[in-house]
Amino acid sequence: MLNFRFTKQAKIVKTDDFSSVFNLRKRLANKHLVMRYRVNEVNIARLGLIVSKKTAKSAVQRNYMRRVLRELFRLNQYNLPAVDLVIQVQKAFEKPDFITIKQEFEVLMQKLVIKISAINEVVISS
């Protein structure tokens, strides 16, 4: 049975890890979220979150957004290839927007899986 915990190994904490994802410049976006990604060598999907004060002034709002995104990642982490994800909130959202955010997150995950599988096919065929 799968363990759906969000472990320390699944978190991106170091500045170098964030920078390596940003430097690769691969991104997917929609109305509320921007997802930057990079294939990693750790063999697990890892998550980094960016919720700026410019997006939401209140710490309570920023922490809510982080909790929601962390939970959505936690539930989908085993459906993802080994990638480092940095998700940045572009537009603030609140509890009434949860279903919209969940749908946007799932769409981004589907696009990500398609892109990563295309990259892997190119690498394998070379």
C-alpha positions in Angstrom: 0.0 0.0 0.0 1.2 3.5 -0.9 2.2 5.9 1.9 0.8 9.3 1.1 2.9 11.2 3.6 4.6 14.4 2.5 8.1 13.6 3.7 11.2 15.7 4.1 12.7 14.1 1.0 9.7 15.4 -1.0 10.4 19.1 -0.1 12.6 21.5 -2.0 14.2 23.7 0.7 17.7 24.6 -0.5 18.3 27.8 -2.6 20.4 25.8 -5.1 17.6 23.4 -5.8 15.2 26.3 -6.4 17.7 28.0 -8.6 18.3 24.9 -10.7 14.6 24.6 -11.4 14.4 28.3 -12.3 17.5 28.2 -14.5 16.1 25.4 -16.7 13.1 27.7 -17.6 10.5 25.0 -18.2 7.2 26.2 -17.1 3.5 25.6 -17.3 0.9 28.2 -16.2 -2.8 28.9 -15.8 -4.9 31.6 -14.1 -3.8 31.0 -10.5 -0.6 28.9 -10.7 2.8 28.8 -12.4 4.6 25.5 -12.3 8.3 25.3 -13.0 9.8 21.9 -13.3 13.0 20.0 -13.8 13.7 16.2 -14.0 15.7 15.2 -11.0 18.0 12.3 -10.1 16.4 11.6 -6.7 13.8 9.3 -8.2 10.9 11.0 -6.3 8.8 14.0 -7.1 9.7 17.0 -4.9 7.8 20.2 -4.3 8.8 23.8 -3.6 6.2 26.5 -3.0 6.4 30.3 -3.5 3.6 32.5 -2.2 4.7 36.1 -2.0 3.4 39.0 0.0 2.6 40.7 -3.2 0.1 37.9 -4.0 -1.5 37.9 -0.5 -0.8 40.4 2.2 -2.0 38.3 5.1 0.1 35.4 6.4 -3.1 33.5 7.1 -4.0 33.6 3.4 -0.5 32.7 2.3 -0.4 29.7 4.7 -3.8 28.5 3.5 -2.6 28.6 -0.1 0.5 26.6 0.8 -1.5 24.0 2.7 -3.9 23.5 -0.2 -1.1 23.1 -2.7 0.9 20.8 -0.4 -2.2 18.6 0.1 -2.9 18.5 -3.7 0.7 17.5 -4.3 0.7 14.9 -1.5 -2.3 13.2 -3.0 -0.8 13.2 -6.6 2.9 12.6 -5.8 2.9 8.9 -6.8 1.3 9.7 -10.2 4.3 12.0 -11.1 7.7 11.1 -12.6 10.9 12.1 -10.7 10.7 15.9 -11.1 11.4 18.9 -9.0 8.4 21.2 -9.0 8.3 24.8 -7.9 4.8 26.1 -7.8 4.3 29.8 -7.6 0.9 31.4 -6.8 0.1 34.1 -9.4 -3.3 35.1 -8.1 -4.6 34.7 -4.5 -7.3 32.2 -3.9 -9.5 31.5 -0.9 -11.7 28.6 0.3 -14.6 29.2 -2.2 -12.0 28.8 -5.0 -10.8 25.4 -3.8 -12.5 23.4 -6.6 -11.2 25.7 -9.3 -7.6 25.4 -7.8 -7.9 21.6 -7.6 -9.0 21.5 -11.3 -6.2 23.8 -12.4 -3.7 21.8 -10.4 -4.8 18.5 -12.0 -4.7 20.1 -15.5 -1.1 21.2 -14.8 -0.2 17.8 -13.6 -1.6 16.1 -16.7 0.4 18.5 -18.9 3.5 17.9 -16.9 3.2 14.1 -17.2 2.7 14.5 -21.0 5.8 16.8 -21.3 8.0 14.6 -19.2 7.0 11.4 -21.0 7.8 13.2 -24.3 11.2 14.2 -23.0 11.9 10.6 -21.8 10.9 9.2 -25.2 13.3 11.5 -27.0 16.1 10.5 -24.6 15.4 6.8 -25.0 15.2 7.0 -28.8 18.5 8.9 -29.1 
